[in-house]
Amino acid sequence: MANSLLTEHLKLSDHSYRLFKQITDEILLGKSANQSIVRNKRAKIAETLSRIRELEVAQRLALGPERTKGSVEDTDNL
């Protein structure tokens, strides 16, 4: 389960970086944002966050709330 969580966090980092890079490149180069690409990247971020939350809930059920304190709540705040 920990490996799956790590994989999803890495995906989130990658998707977030690519969205940030695209938007900043467009600002710096003076191009207008391709809203379709931006929407797709935002959807991937939302999907990854949802998967992380599912894994954290499963981890909490397996390990108990004391050992996973704050993990689900921190993800909910993103």
C-alpha positions in Angstrom: 0.0 0.0 0.0 2.8 2.4 0.8 4.3 1.8 -2.6 1.0 2.6 -4.3 0.8 5.8 -2.2 4.3 6.8 -3.2 3.5 6.2 -6.9 0.4 8.3 -6.7 2.3 11.1 -4.9 4.9 11.0 -7.7 2.2 11.2 -10.3 0.7 14.2 -8.5 4.0 15.9 -8.4 4.5 15.3 -12.1 1.1 16.5 -13.2 1.4 19.6 -11.0 4.8 20.4 -12.4 3.6 20.0 -16.0 0.6 22.2 -15.4 2.7 24.9 -13.7 5.4 24.7 -16.5 2.8 25.0 -19.3 1.1 28.0 -17.7 4.4 29.8 -16.9 5.7 29.1 -20.4 2.6 30.6 -21.9 2.9 33.7 -19.7 6.6 34.1 -20.5 6.2 33.5 -24.3 3.0 35.5 -24.5 0.9 32.7 -25.8 -2.7 32.1 -24.7 -3.4 29.0 -22.6 -4.8 26.0 -24.4 -7.7 25.5 -22.2 -8.3 21.9 -23.3 -4.8 20.9 -22.2 -5.1 22.8 -18.9 -8.5 21.1 -18.2 -7.0 17.7 -18.9 -4.0 18.3 -16.6 -6.3 19.6 -13.9 -8.5 16.5 -14.3 -5.4 14.3 -13.9 -4.5 16.1 -10.7 -8.0 15.7 -9.3 -8.1 12.0 -10.3 -4.7 11.4 -8.6 -5.8 13.2 -5.5 -8.9 11.1 -5.4 -6.8 7.9 -5.7 -4.4 9.1 -2.9 -7.4 9.7 -0.6 -8.8 6.2 -1.4 -5.4 4.6 -0.5 -5.1 6.7 2.6 -8.5 5.6 3.8 -7.6 2.0 3.1 -4.4 2.5 5.0 -6.2 4.0 7.9 -8.6 1.0 8.0 -5.6 -1.4 8.0 -3.4 0.4 10.5 -5.8 2.4 12.6 -6.4 6.1 13.0 -3.6 6.6 15.6 -0.9 5.5 13.2 -2.3 7.4 10.2 -3.3 10.6 12.1 -3.8 13.5 9.7 -3.1 11.8 6.4 -6.6 11.7 5.1 -7.4 15.2 6.5 -4.2 16.7 4.9 -5.2 15.3 1.5 -8.8 16.7 2.0 -7.3 20.1 2.5 -5.5 20.1 -0.9 
